[in-house]
Amino acid sequence: MPVGFEQFRCQSDDDWIATILRSRHEPVIDGVTFPGFPSEELQTNSVGVANDYAILGAGQFYKAVKALYRRVNGGGLDDATILDFGIGWGRIARLFARDAGIGRLYGVDPFPLMLDLCRETRVPAAVSLTTADGVLPFRDGLMDLVYAYSVFTHLPEAVATHWMGEIHRALRPGGLVVITLQPPSFLEFVRSLTAVEPPPIWLAPLQAKLAAQSDAGDRAAAGEFVYFPTGGGPHLPPSIYGDAVIPRAFIDRVWADRFQVLEYPDSPEIKFQAVVALVKR
């Protein structure tokens, strides 16, 4: 990681997010060169929004992760070793650049294009390629924190459980993993989206899969992992990419030997991208 980002640790989280927003137009701030941004089209295709909206959304997740880390460790992230699991074009990783220790910010992604973008735009993370059934290229217990935004929302049960095992291996004892997932309330949310104009491109395939699994709600209520194999293009077949609903009861039953649940929002108002925190046992 380039030296210099740690000088911004004196800023509040909101001021730091504002600095990242400023860097889109002013790439050198106080002598530090900030990561560039890919095209608006690529940003939107990747995360649904671009530029300021992309960073503001990432900023909310960034603050939530930091608050959860403080709950576990009683302090900040200064000099922590951090992994962005599914780094994409680095919109979230750039926020953690001031928190990680020098050379201690990492990212993995299944898309070579995204890793190339991170390198080209100088996202301050060491990035590596992953495959659906691969291993993380890190020694056991290296990471203090692993986060994954909008990754486990799309993985089938076997793949998700495989990667939770790898994350567990890479975390230190007591380390924190923060992921987003779709809670059972996501199912009713999808059913309710009948009058959206224009409909999002992911909606029709998902509603068709949901209609074909008429018992999905009952299965989720019973604590089952529910997966809809919608696929995500030529490089993401339905066998490894779709839409997943992961109830709290599933985590308690299947992942509890490795992780203790710190946070699982149970409000029916949270329809998607629920922020879930787990501590390594």
N, C-alpha and C positions, 0 to 999 in steps of 0.2 A: 504494500500500500504506500502511495506517495506520502512523504512526510508533510505535515501542515494542517490536515483536517482536525487534529486534536486541539488546535488553537481556538476552534469554535465551540469547545465544550462549555465555555462560560455563557453561551447563549441559552435562553430558554428553548424548549422544544419547538414552540410556535415560531420563535425568531429564527431558529435553525431551518425550519420548513420554509420560511419566507426567504432565507438565504438561498436555498436550493431553487426556489421559484425564480429568484433574481438571476441565478446562474444561467438560466436559459437564454437571457439576453446579454449577460455580462460574465463570460466564462472564466475570467480571472478576477478573484475577489481577495483583497488583502494579501496579494502575492501568491495565492493558491489557485492552481488550475483545476476547475471543476469538470466533471464528466459532461460530454455533449449529449444531445438528444437525437434519436433516430427520427425519420420522417413521421409526420402526423399519421399518414396512412398505416405505417407499420405499428406505431403505438396503438392506434385504434383497433387494428386487426388482432393485436395481442391481448389488450386488456379492456377494450371497449370504449376508452376515452383517451385523450391526448393532452400533452403539455400541462398547463396549470391544473386541469381537472385530474389528470393522472397523478400528479404529485400530491395534490390535496387529499385524494383518496388514500394514497400510500401513506401520507402523514398521519391519518387517523389510525391506521394499523400500526405504524411505528410507535405512536404514543401508547397504544394499548399494550404492545409487546413490552415496552419499557416498564410500564406500571406493573405488569405481571411479573417481570423479572425482579423488581424491587420487593414484591410480596414474598418471593422465594428466597432471595439473597439478602434483603435488607439494605441494599445499596444499588448504585448505578452500574452501568455496563462498562465503565472505563477499563480499557485494556482487555476486554473479554475476547474470546475466540468464538466467532459467529459464522454460521452457515446459512446462506439463503438457498433453500431447497426448491428449485424451480425459479432461477434468477431472472429468466426472460431477458429483457433489455436493460435490466438493472435499475428500474425505477425505485424499488424499495432499498436495495443494497446501498445506493448512494446516500440515503439518509443515515444508515448505520456506519458510514465511513468515519465519522468523528468518534464513535463509541468503541469500535473495535481497536485492539492493539495493533501497532504497525505490523503488517504482514499477517494479520489474524482474521481477515475478512475473506470468506470463501463463498463460491457459488457453484451450483451444478444445474444442468439443464439437459434435456434430451435432444435439443435442436442445435446443430452446429452453427446455424445462422445467428442464433441469439448469442452464442458465445463469441462469435466473430464481432457482432455488434458491441458487446461489452468491451472487447479489446480495442476496437476502433474508436469508440467514444471515451475510452479511458475510465471506465467504471473501476474504482479502486478495490477490486476483488480478484483473487486467484480463482479462475473458472475451469471447470472440468465437465466432460461429457458423461452422461449416464444413459443406461438402457433400462427397459422395463423390469428386467430381472437381474440387474447388475449389482455391483457393490460400490459403496462410497470409497473414494480413494484417500481415506484418512485412517490413521491409527486409532485404536480403541481409546475412548475417553478423552479425545482431543477437544471437543466442543463444549463451551459453556452454554450456548444457546443455538438452537436450530429453529427457523421459522419457515413456513410454507403457506403462501397466499394463493388460493384458488388452484391448488394441486390435488389435494385429497377430495375435493368436490367432484373430481373427474375419474378417479381410479376404481377399478373393480376390487372386490374384497381381497383376493389373493395378492394382487399387486400392492394394494395399500398396506396389508399386513406385512408383506415382505419388506417394504420400505420403512415401516415403523420399527421393524427389527434392526435394520441397518442404522437408522437414526439412534436407536437405543444403544447400539454398539459404539457409535461415534461420540455419544454424549458422556461427559464425566458423571460420576455418581452425584445425584441431586441436580443434574443439569435440566434445563427447561426446553421443551418443544412447544411451539405455538403454531397451530394450524387453523385454517378456516375449513369449514365443512357445511354441508346442507343438513339442517335438522329435519325431523319429520314434518314440520309445518311447511317445508318447501313444496311438498306434494300438493297441498291445497292451493298454495300460491300459483303453481303452474296451471292448475285447473282453472283458476280464476282469470287467467290472462286470455280472455276470448275476444275482447274488444280493443286490443292494442293496435293502433295504426301509426306507422307500419309495424307489423309484427317483427320482433327480432329473429334473425335467421336461425337461431338455435331452437326456437319455440315449437315449430311444427313437428320436427323429428322427435322431440322430447315428449310432446303431447301424444303422439302416435304410440310411442313406447309405453307411456303411462296408461293409455287406454288398453293396451295389450296385456298389461299386468294389473288387472282390476283389483287384485288383493294386495297391492303395494302398501296401501295405508294400514291395513291390518298387520302386515308383516313388520312394518316399521314400528307400529305401536307395540308389537310383541318383542321388540328389541333386535330385529334382524337387520342386517346390512342389505340395503335395497339398491340395485344397480340397473341402470338403463343403458344398453350398449348402442349409443347413438353414433359413435365414431367422431373423428375430428380431422378428416381429410386423408390424403394418401399416406401420410407418415404416421397417422394415429388410428389404426383400425379399431373397430368396436370391441375387440378382445382386450384392449388395454386402455381405451378412452371412451368415456360416456358421461353420464351424470349419476352421482352416488348420493344416497341418503344414509347417514351414519348416526343412529340413535345413541344416546348415553348408555343405554343398557348393553349395547354391543361392545362398547369400549370397556365397560365394567366386566364383561364376561370374557372377552377375547384378548384384550391388551392389558388387563389389570395385573398380570404377572410381571410386566415390565414397567408399567407406568401407573402413577397415582394421578387421578383427575384433580387438578387445581381449579379449573373453571370450565363449565359447560353451560352456556346460557339456556335456560328452559322457558323463556318467555315466548308465547305464541306469536308475539309481534315480530320476532326475528325470523325472517323467512328464508334467508340465504346468507352465505358467507359468515356464519356464526364463528366467533373467535373462541377457540378451545385451547386450553393450556394443560399440559401434562408434565409431570416431574418424574425423572428417571428413578426407579427404585434401586 
